[in-house]
C-alpha cells in the first residue's frame, strides 16, 4: 500500500505527459489540415499580384500634401456623338458580331505585324478610365527574339510546376478539354508579346510615392479595351496569366519594383492550320438581369 502511495505521483506525471502529447498531436494535425485546406481552396493565388489599394502605403512614404495632380483641372465643353435609334442598334449589333468572333488562339504565326498597329491598339488601351486619372499601367512590347525566348523559358519552367503541384487536380482536369499545358510555343513564335504591368504606386519627382487608386481594376479595364482593339485590327491573342512568373519577368524586362505583371498577351495572326475549342457562350438571359 505504501509502495502504491509513493508511486501515485509518478503515475499522475506520466498520465499528464501522455495527455499533453496526445493533445499536441491532435492540434498539430488540425493545424496541418487547416493549412492544407487553405492552400487547396485558392492554390492559384499569385502573391505578386496583390492590389496595392488593399495595402496602403506607409505615411512616411507618401506625400500627403502633393500627389502630383493639378488642383484645378480646367473643364471644357463636351460634345457627344449622337446617333439615331436605328443607327445605335445597327452599330451595337455590328460591334457585338465583331467581338463575338474573338477567340483565344494558341497557334500563332510568326508572320510580321505592322508596328504602327501595335502602337495604335496600345494608344486605344490607354484611353481607359482609371482611379483619379492616375493611369496606373505600363505596356511592355517585346519583339526581340532573345527576350521572347527567355520569357518562354521562365514561363514554361514555372507553369510546369503550376500544373504538377500548385494548381490542383480539379483545375488541371478542367483544362484538359482545352488541350492546354505548360508548353507555350506561341511565346517565341508570335511577332509581339505585350506584357501589361499594373503600377501599385507612382513615383513623384520629389521621391515620394504617389497613391494609385483602384490600380488593378483600372488596368483590368484597359486590358479589356486592348483585347477589343486587337480584334478590331484583325489580330489574335490568348490571355496568359503566368502564375508566379511576375518577379522574374519584371527583372528580365528591367521594370521597377512598383510594377506587377497582370497579363501577358502574345499577339499576331493565327497559323493557317490553327484550331480552337468548339465552345459556346452563355445566352443573354444567363448573363443579364433586368430589374
C-alpha positions in Angstrom: 0.0 0.0 0.0 2.8 2.4 0.9 4.6 1.5 -2.3 1.4 2.3 -4.3 1.1 5.6 -2.5 4.6 6.6 -3.2 4.2 5.7 -6.9 0.9 7.6 -7.3 2.6 11.0 -8.2 4.7 9.2 -10.8 1.7 7.7 -12.4 0.0 11.1 -12.4 3.0 12.7 -14.0 3.2 10.1 -16.7 -0.5 10.4 -17.4 -0.2 14.2 -17.8 2.7 13.8 -20.2 0.7 11.3 -22.3 -2.3 13.6 -22.4 -0.1 16.5 -23.4 1.5 14.5 -26.3 -2.0 13.4 -27.5 -3.3 17.0 -27.4 -0.3 18.3 -29.2 -0.6 15.7 -32.0 -4.3 16.4 -32.3 -3.8 20.2 -32.5 -0.9 19.7 -34.9 -3.0 17.5 -37.1 -5.8 20.1 -37.0 -3.3 22.9 -38.0 -2.0 20.8 -40.9 -5.5 20.2 -42.1 -6.3 23.9 -41.8 -3.2 24.8 -43.7 -3.9 22.2 -46.4 -7.5 23.4 -46.6 -6.4 27.0 -47.1 -3.8 26.0 -49.7 -6.2 23.8 -51.7 -9.0 26.4 -51.6 -7.0 29.0 -53.5 -4.0 27.3 -54.9 -3.6 29.8 -57.8 -3.2 33.0 -55.8 -0.2 34.9 -57.1 1.3 36.9 -54.1 2.9 39.3 -56.6 -0.4 40.5 -57.8 -1.9 41.7 -54.5 -3.6 45.0 -55.2 -1.8 48.0 -53.6 -5.2 49.5 -52.8 -5.6 46.9 -50.2 -2.2 47.6 -48.7 -1.9 51.4 -48.0 1.5 52.9 -48.3 3.3 54.0 -45.1 2.7 57.6 -44.2 6.3 58.5 -44.5 6.4 57.1 -48.0 3.5 59.2 -49.3 3.4 62.9 -49.9 0.0 63.8 -48.4 0.4 67.4 -49.4 1.0 66.8 -53.1 0.1 63.8 -55.2 1.3 65.3 -58.5 -2.2 66.1 -59.6 -3.4 69.5 -60.6 -5.6 71.1 -58.0 -7.8 72.9 -60.5 -8.3 70.9 -63.7 -9.9 73.0 -66.4 -13.3 71.7 -67.5 -14.1 72.2 -71.2 -17.4 71.8 -73.1 -18.2 68.2 -74.1 -19.7 67.4 -77.5 -21.1 63.9 -77.8 -21.7 61.8 -80.9 -25.4 61.2 -81.2 -26.9 58.5 -83.4 -30.5 57.7 -84.4 -32.0 54.7 -82.6 -31.7 52.7 -85.8 -28.1 53.6 -86.2 -27.4 52.8 -82.5 -28.9 49.3 -82.9 -27.0 48.8 -86.1 -23.7 49.8 -84.6 -24.2 47.9 -81.4 -25.1 44.7 -83.3 -22.1 45.1 -85.6 -19.7 45.6 -82.7 -21.1 42.6 -80.9 -20.7 40.4 -84.1 -17.1 41.6 -84.3 -16.3 40.8 -80.7 -18.2 37.5 -80.8 -15.6 36.3 -83.3 -12.9 36.8 -80.7 -11.3 33.6 -79.7 -8.3 32.6 -77.6 -5.8 31.4 -80.2 -2.8 29.4 -79.1 -1.4 28.7 -82.6 0.1 32.0 -83.8 2.1 32.6 -86.9 5.5 34.3 -87.0 4.3 36.5 -89.9 5.2 40.1 -89.3 2.6 42.6 -88.0 2.9 46.3 -88.7 4.4 48.0 -85.6 2.1 51.0 -86.1 -0.9 48.7 -85.5 0.6 47.7 -82.1 1.2 51.4 -81.3 -2.4 52.2 -82.1 -4.0 49.4 -80.1 -2.0 50.4 -77.0 -3.0 54.0 -77.5 -6.5 52.8 -77.5 -6.0 50.8 -74.3 -4.6 54.0 -72.8 -7.9 55.7 -73.2 -9.3 53.5 -70.4 -10.7 55.2 -67.2 -8.6 54.9 -64.0 -9.0 55.9 -60.4 -8.4 59.7 -60.0 -7.0 59.6 -63.6 -3.7 58.1 -62.3 -3.4 55.8 -65.4 -1.5 53.1 -63.5 -0.4 50.9 -66.4 2.7 50.1 -68.4 2.5 48.1 -71.6 5.8 46.4 -72.4 6.1 45.4 -76.1 8.6 42.6 -76.7 9.7 41.9 -80.3 13.4 40.9 -79.6 13.8 37.1 -80.3 16.2 36.7 -77.4 13.9 38.2 -74.9 10.9 36.3 -76.2 12.9 33.0 -75.8 13.9 34.0 -72.2 10.3 34.8 -71.4 9.2 31.4 -72.7 11.9 29.6 -70.6 10.8 31.4 -67.5 7.1 30.8 -68.1 7.4 27.2 -69.0 9.6 26.4 -66.0 7.0 27.9 -63.6 4.0 26.6 -65.5 5.2 23.0 -65.3 5.4 23.4 -61.5 1.9 25.0 -61.6 0.4 22.1 -63.5 2.1 19.4 -61.5 1.9 20.9 -57.9 0.3 24.3 -57.5 -3.0 24.3 -59.4 -4.5 21.1 -58.1 -6.2 18.2 -59.8 -9.5 19.9 -60.4 -8.1 22.9 -62.3 -5.8 20.7 -64.3 -8.7 18.4 -65.2 -10.8 21.4 -66.2 -8.1 22.5 -68.6 -7.7 19.1 -70.3 -10.7 19.7 -72.5 -9.0 22.8 -73.9 -5.8 20.7 -74.6 -3.5 23.2 -72.9 -0.5 22.5 -70.8 2.8 24.2 -69.7 4.3 24.2 -73.2 3.8 27.8 -74.6 5.2 27.7 -78.2 3.4 30.9 -79.0 5.6 32.9 -76.7 8.5 32.9 -79.1 6.7 32.5 -82.4 4.2 35.4 -82.1 5.8 38.6 -83.6 4.9 40.5 -80.4 4.4 39.9 -76.8 2.6 42.6 -74.8 3.1 42.4 -71.1 0.7 44.6 -69.1 2.0 45.7 -65.7 -0.1 47.5 -63.1 1.7 50.3 -61.2 0.9 49.6 -57.5 2.0 53.2 -56.8 3.6 56.1 -58.7 6.8 58.0 -58.2 6.8 61.7 -57.7 9.7 64.0 -58.7 10.4 64.6 -55.1 11.0 60.9 -54.5 7.8 60.3 -52.6 5.3 57.7 -53.6 2.0 58.6 -55.3 -1.1 56.6 -54.5 -2.7 54.8 -57.4 -6.3 54.2 -56.5 -8.0 51.0 -57.8 -4.9 50.2 -59.7 -5.8 46.6 -60.5 -9.4 47.2 -61.7 -8.2 50.2 -63.7 -5.5 48.1 -65.5 -8.0 45.3 -66.0 -10.4 47.6 -67.8 -7.5 48.8 -70.0 -6.8 45.1 -70.8 -10.4 44.6 -71.9 -10.2 47.6 -74.2 -6.9 46.3 -75.6 -8.4 42.9 -76.4 -11.3 44.7 -78.3 -8.8 46.9 -80.2 -6.7 43.8 -81.2 -9.9 42.1 -82.5 -10.9 45.2 -84.4 -7.4 45.3 -86.1 -7.7 41.6 -87.1 -5.1 40.4 -84.7 -5.4 37.5 -82.3 -4.1 36.5 -78.9 -4.6 34.3 -75.8 -4.9 35.8 -72.4 -2.0 34.5 -70.4 -1.6 35.0 -66.6 1.8 33.4 -65.9 1.4 32.4 -62.3 4.5 33.1 -60.1 6.5 34.4 -63.1 6.0 38.1 -62.3 9.2 38.8 -60.3 11.4 37.1 -62.8 9.9 38.7 -65.8 10.0 42.1 -64.1 13.7 41.7 -63.5 14.3 40.4 -67.1 12.5 43.4 -68.6 14.1 45.9 -66.1 10.8 47.1 -64.7 10.7 49.0 -61.4 9.5 47.4 -58.1 6.2 49.3 -58.1 5.1 47.4 -61.2 3.4 44.0 -61.0 2.7 41.8 -64.0 -1.0 41.4 -64.6 -1.3 39.9 -68.1 0.8 38.6 -70.9 -0.6 38.7 -74.5 1.2 37.0 -77.5 -0.1 38.9 -80.5 -0.2 38.0 -84.2 -2.0 36.2 -86.9 -3.3 32.7 -86.5 -1.4 29.9 -88.2 -3.1 28.5 -91.3 -3.8 25.2 -89.5 -4.8 26.8 -86.2 -7.6 25.3 -84.2 -9.7 26.5 -81.3 -12.1 24.6 -78.9 -15.7 24.4 -80.1 -17.0 26.4 -77.2 -20.3 28.3 -76.9 -21.1 31.4 -75.0 -23.9 31.9 -72.4 -27.1 33.4 -73.9 -28.1 36.9 -72.9 -30.7 35.7 -70.4 -28.0 33.9 -68.4 -25.7 36.9 -68.1 -28.1 39.8 -67.8 -30.6 40.6 -65.1 -33.1 43.5 -65.7 -34.6 44.9 -62.6 
